[in-house]
Structure formats: structure tokens, C-alpha cells
Amino acid sequence: MTGQNRKDMGRNGWLMRTRDLNLSFGGVTALQQIDVNVGHSEILAIIGPNGAGKTCLLNCLSGFYRPQTGQIYFCDQEITHLKPHKRAGIGISRTFQGVQLFLGLTVIDNLLTGRHIYMKTNVIQNFLYRHWTHREEMCERHKVEEIIDFLEIRHIRHKLVESLSYGLRKRVDLGRALAMEPKVLLMDEPMAGMNLEEKEDMARFVIEIRKIKDIPIVIIEHDMQVVMDISDRIYALNWGHIIAEGKPGEIKKDQEVIKAYLGEKLSK
Amino acid sequence: MTNRVGPEKNLGNLSAILGDGIETLPQLLIYQARQIGDRVFYRKKLFGVWQHYTWNDVLEQVKTFAMGLVSLGVKRGETVALVGENEPELFWSEYAAQAIGAKVVCLYSDLTPPQMEYMFIHSDTITVVCEDQEQVDKILKLENKIPAIKTIIYWNDRGMWNYKNPKLIPFQQVQEIGREYIQQNSDSFEKAVSSGKGTDTALLSYSSGATGLPKGCIITYKNLFDMVFRVTNAISLKPFSQYLSYNSLSWCLEQIFGIAIGVSLPFVINFPEEPETVIENLCEMGIECIVLTPRQWEGLASMVESKMAYAGAIRRWFYKWALAAGQKNNLALLEAKKIPFGSRLRYLLSDKTVLYPLRSNLGLQNAYLAISSGMGMAPDVFRFFHTIGIRVRNSYGTTEIGPVAMHLDETYDLGSVGKWLNTHSSFGPPLEYKVSDKGELLVRGGSGFAGYYKEEKTEVNKDYKGWFRTGDMMKVTNQNELVYIDRLEDIRPLSIGESFAPQFIENRLRFSTFIRDAITILDGNKLSVAALININAATVGPWAEHRKIRYTTFTDLSQNSKVRELIKIEIEKINHFLPEKLKIKFFINLPKELDPDEDELTQTQKLRRCFLEQKYATFISAISKGETEFKAEVPIKYRDGRNSVLSTTVYINDLIQE
């Protein structure tokens, strides 16, 4: 565990936690009494059938939705009312289910947008383009190139995102999240719509990010094979409730989970 | 060689360098580093920026790694295997192993574990230097079968965190061990290098295995320098030319250019970032010398052609106009014809506006030496590159003897493999050739052939009254240029007279942008020629989309009636130039792509003809029976070892004129 991460850990050993989270849209209850803990350097999967509230939970963590009641803590600091861009600033980074990139920009430029929070020069300085701007650009570009190297997207670095396949766009999306040097990475269905090879690559990247960056990764995924293979701990959701929590082996055997996925009749 | 030599002495003059007592490559590396230590030797793109390595940097890396190998117990005469893409570490490992007197064997990085196993065992490998996790996994899979391998060194540690096998050791750690060893034995590296002899085995170069199991050709330093001399004597190469190292070191020609000429001329060696970025890297590097296989040249030509096919009408018109001007000017130059003033003017204009930008887009605007080698290439491909101003020269050689013929000077026949090369008298008798009664090319002279590893008997068979039998059928033109026909064993007689050389037709078929590969065969009654076509999905796919032809898989696309019609037209174009009896009468589009992993091609993309004839025997018999379609079952092997059968209806198409 690196010194920085140790310092960031909450008093009770969790980097991020939610307490009694409730979210509803009009009469529809999306999340009910959700208590989730995210530990240090773990791959935490959130599973559940369609409409279970997985993405809602992730949106609450990243600040896109604000829960009606309950609290969210990050490094023991309450962030329930913090705006999404402020959360990005303190180290919460995410990828999206549908890719949300700048289609008309190149891969490098898209990744550089992830470095925006670290850039200190202002518009006028950039317009003048003196040595300080040049130095900053060199430094940020190097960081971005490290990510390009890591995600093996060297061959597309100058390509416009709109010309890329879906699998590669997902990888660029992940790259942008990494460019922010997050303390926790939230990934919403990173493998949806991918072929087997792309899924294997993405799973490898997730494992390597945990190993190299030493950060926790919260991942929502439908592919059970992938979830069972790479995650350390799993929360299973159904109808806005947590129905099970545990290691992959335990979740596989959990009756509630089997019922939620296969229906009551079949599970018997 | 201990004396310090003057600044840039003997640069580019191999015979003078050898006259200074240099016998091996590592000796030459030290010799050059003493003179030009601060000059750039390697360029490699790291994190998006081109990094330089000077001669001193390279020597330091080699020195520490070599002594690291000694500390790990590698002894003179033992074998070190190298597996990986072309990267500086691969080259350092080769110099380092050779510096301590070990011989090197290079393996293609995409070999499957069983293919690797044969080479490891046959070459008596005791240490492997490999690139990354992928290679390590393959080698560890074989661990029980190759107990002789004591150490596995890797230079890319990504993903290697959880590997606990005691045989594994990172490249950098070996260098650390080497540094400690040098501290205790300060001149150990120089001593090891200076005890090398010209007759030592530098490497085992495995032949492509097109006709059976690969054979390990022994290449000594004397052989290597002889081969270098033949090339540098024939073509004037400028020292410090920018060279692209793209082909695997397992290929003997890359050993000659990338390693041996690289050190002796020397070249500035540029490593592409990765195989997918070669074209982009080429544009950035300003390459001056490049050696590619016919497949790679064909790939470049087909890329340009297919991109232009979908360009706008105005751009297409300009392109065609420029090609016509280029053809008139450049092809006339080849034949030493006088060019009218108008044509020259038109060429000048077209070169400035279209051809130069086209060469720049390919990154070959500075290329003064472009070589095609490995097997035959259609004259049309050569003609295309000459037209756009890239003078691609053909060359011919064998792994055993090295390069022996090449397009020289300014005028040569594009259908030939060029004129005979000369060697220096210090390497042995003059390099000579003769064509036997059967048409086979026989070679003797130079430093000779040192033999196959562990196969003395075969060497005697190959040795034919002092001549080395190449097994290749050749013809000599009036201008003393050699024309390659085919492998002698592949020539088949037609029952109606005339002999049939498959490669002659296949090379021409491959010039079509829509045909990636072709196997020409005789039908069962040896009456007519038929072709199995591997369509080029990269060009046929967009062609079909453009015409709103729906398809799902490669199999579906290949058997589509409109695609079959397209291939038919392409074959008819080639048939037009073939003698009546050799015209292709039937063809089948293969329902799957040919793949080296399934032993259908060699790693250098040559066809494994005997294997293919067996695998596709049902196709051939269906043609003989005169069927129009049949249910084919083709076995498929996946990379992870799974087997499956592709079962589909395959159509036989005839080209018989009504």
C-alpha cells in the first residue's frame, strides 16, 4: 500500500462508503437503504438484473444523481452534496455505459481533456504560448502517452474518435478516466457490446490498473464469467435492494441471487 | 584490435575493416563504437517521442547483458534463443550472446508452442531471451519438454508480477548481475570478444520449412561478412543511412541487413513502435533503406490501389494521369530508352503534384534502396513502385548461401531476380553459378556453406560435385540476368505437354487487389490448371459494401455469386497473358483464410504446397469430377488449441470460353 493511499483510507478501513442511501424518481424507488463499502485496492463488482439500480448507484457515487436521503463518504469526508466536477477533482473518476467522448477530437485530445484538472495555465497564457505553456503541454502529453502505451492504443493516437470501433472507444473512455489519476475508478458496463477478444483485453486492463495504480475499481458488469473471474467482492442488487454481498464463490451459491437471475420457479 | 583507431576510419569499407583484424560482429561493434561512439545507432519511439541510442549506449547495454549471461552460466559454443518483435533489447541480446561466443537462434514471435519446441530442442537451446508475458507463457507451457532450458530472460515485465518460476529473470536484472561481474573482472568483456574467431558459428538460421521440418543452417561470421560484402560491393550504400528494421531476425536477410550491415556500414537502425504503426512510423522516420518481402510490397501496392478506388472522380483522374506520366518516364529509364522532352516535362509536373506526395504518404520519399526478397513477386508490382518513383529491386538468395543475385545499376529486367553478385577474394574462390540440365541453379564459391546443424548427411546430399544445389529452377537471359521460375520439385508436367510452374501464375494472381493468396494446382487428370483463391477480405469487403452486397462472415463473402464473378474477371485478366495450355480453367474461393498457425503457410507467408494439396484434396477431386458445387468440410485450428470443422457449400467456377 502506498503512503498516499494509506493516508486516504477512512478510519474504518474503507476508502468510500454509502450509508442508508435512498433514491427515487417520482413514485419509483430506485435505491433503498443502500450501504456499500469500497475497500482499498479491490475490484468490487455490482451485479443485478436489468432495472436493479446498479447504474443509479454508480451515478450517486459519481455525483450525477443526488440521493434524497443517506450519505456518501470518500476518505471519511462527506461528499453527498458535492457536484460531479468537484468529485472528479478529489479523485473519483468514471467511465460510461454509452461512450461519452468528443467524437470530433483525436484520441490524444480526448485523453488530454482528462488532464484538464491538472493544467494550471489560463486562456491568455495558452493564447500567447510561451515556455510555461509549452512545458505544461509536454508534461501532460507525456502522462497521456503513458496511458496510450498502457492501453495499447498507440496505433490510433492521432485518429478521430468517430472513426474508431466501439471496443476501441471504450478503451479511450477508460484512458480518459485514468488520465485524471483517480483514487477510485467507477466503471459502468465496460464490456457491454464487446467481442470475446475485446472483453479479455478489457479484463486484463482492469486487473493491471489495480496492480499498477493500486486503486479500487467499482465495476458494473452483466457478463457473469468476467465478474466471477476478476472481482474480489460482489454486491448483488435487485429492485433497489442489496440482496447479497460476498466473494464470487459465495455469490454464485446464494439462493437470493439465483432467484433474482433465474426467477423463483427455475431456481427451485 | 586493442589499438585506438583514428576518427571514422574505414567507414563503410568492409574489406579495410576486416584487414584491421576484425573477425566477428561483436569485435566490429567495439571497433565502430571506438570511432563513432557519440553518433546515433538506434532510434525507437517511446511514449510518443523518438529516443536515440548512441553507439556507446548500445555497447554499454551489450556489455552488461553479455557479462550477465556469463554469470548465469552461458558458455562459449552454447545456444541462446531469441524470441520477440524487433526491439533494441532483441538486437542487444544477439550481440551479447555472440560476444561471449554463444551461437544465436532467432524464432518468429508468432510461432505456436509445438513449433517452438522443435527449434529449442533441435538447436540445443539452454537460455531463452524473450519479449513479454505472451512469449513467457508459451515457453512455460513447454517447460517439462525442454528441461535443457535453464534460464528464461524477458525484457518487458508487464503482467509478470505474479510469476514465481525460478527460471524467469528480467533483462534489467541480468544486466545488474553483469555490472557486478564487470566490477570484479574489469576487462572480461573485451577478453571474451577478442577470443572470437571468424569460423565460429554466429547463428543458426532455420529455413522456412516450406517442404518439411525447418533445417538449422549454420552461419559463421565469415559467412555473414561474405554476404555483407556481396551486397555492399554491388550497391553503393551511404554510411548512417536510415534503415527500418521490420522483418524478424529469424529471416536470414534481416540478419544480413539489420544486424551485419547495420554494424559494418553502419546504418542508423529504426525500430517501429509496433507492427500496426509501421506506416505512420515510416512517415516520421524518413527511411532511406528498406527490405521487405513481396507480400509486404504487395500489401503496400494494394493499399494505395484500394484507397484510390474509393477516392473522388477528380482525384482519381489526377492519380491516373500521374501514373501514366510516371510509367512513361520511369519504365523507359529502366530500359535505358531516350525520353522525349514532353514526357519528361509531364513527369516533372506529375511528380511534384501527385507522385512525391504519394511517396511521402508511404514514408518512402527518401528511400534510395528498396529491396524485395524472399520469393517471386509479379513484375506488375515492381512496375507499380517504379512508376511512382520507388525503385524496388528484386534479389535472390538462399538461407544457406546468402544473397547471390540482385537488380543492379540503373537498367534491369523487372521479371528477373537480377545479376550475379561478386565476393571478395579473402572469403574464398569467386562466387559462381551454373544451371543444370534440369534447369536447377547450382552455386559454388565465396565462404561456402557451413552445413546444417546436426545433419551432416543432408549436407553431402546437397553438395553436388562441389556445387550447392539450390533446388530452384532458373533461366538465364541474354543480358545475363537470372529469372526465377519455381522450386524444381513443384514443377508439374501437364499430360498434354508443357510443364507447369505454379509460382509463376500465383505471383501474377496476387497482384490483383482482390486476391490475397492463390494456390494453382493441376486437376486429377493433369489436363488443366485450377486455382484455389484466398480473397483479400480487406478489399473485397469494402467493394461489396459499396455495391450494397450483404454478407456476414468471410465464408459467406467468399462464396457470394457477385464476388465469384469479380474474382473471375480478375483471373481472366491474368489468363490473357498465359499460354493457352496454362490458362486457369477452374477456380474456387477458399471458404477460410490461409493461416501460418494452421501450417498452411510458413511464417514468411510462403505456401506449404504439399500440406495444402492434402488438406484441400476434396476441393481438387471435386474439380476433377466436374462438379459445380459441393459440401466442403475444412478443419480449423484456433490459437488456443481448440479444433473445429467449417462445414459449408463451396462453388466451383469455370472460366472455359464458350
Chai-1 contact restraints between the chains, C-beta under 6 A:
chainA,res_idxA,chainB,res_idxB,connection_type,confidence,min_distance_angstrom,max_distance_angstrom,comment,restraint_id
A,E145,B,F47,contact,1.0,0.0,6.0,A-B,restraint_1
A,E145,B,G48,contact,1.0,0.0,6.0,A-B,restraint_2
A,R154,B,E273,contact,1.0,0.0,6.0,A-B,restraint_3
A,R154,B,E274,contact,1.0,0.0,6.0,A-B,restraint_4
A,R154,B,T277,contact,1.0,0.0,6.0,A-B,restraint_5
A,H155,B,E276,contact,1.0,0.0,6.0,A-B,restraint_6
A,H155,B,T277,contact,1.0,0.0,6.0,A-B,restraint_7
A,K211,B,W161,contact,1.0,0.0,6.0,A-B,restraint_8
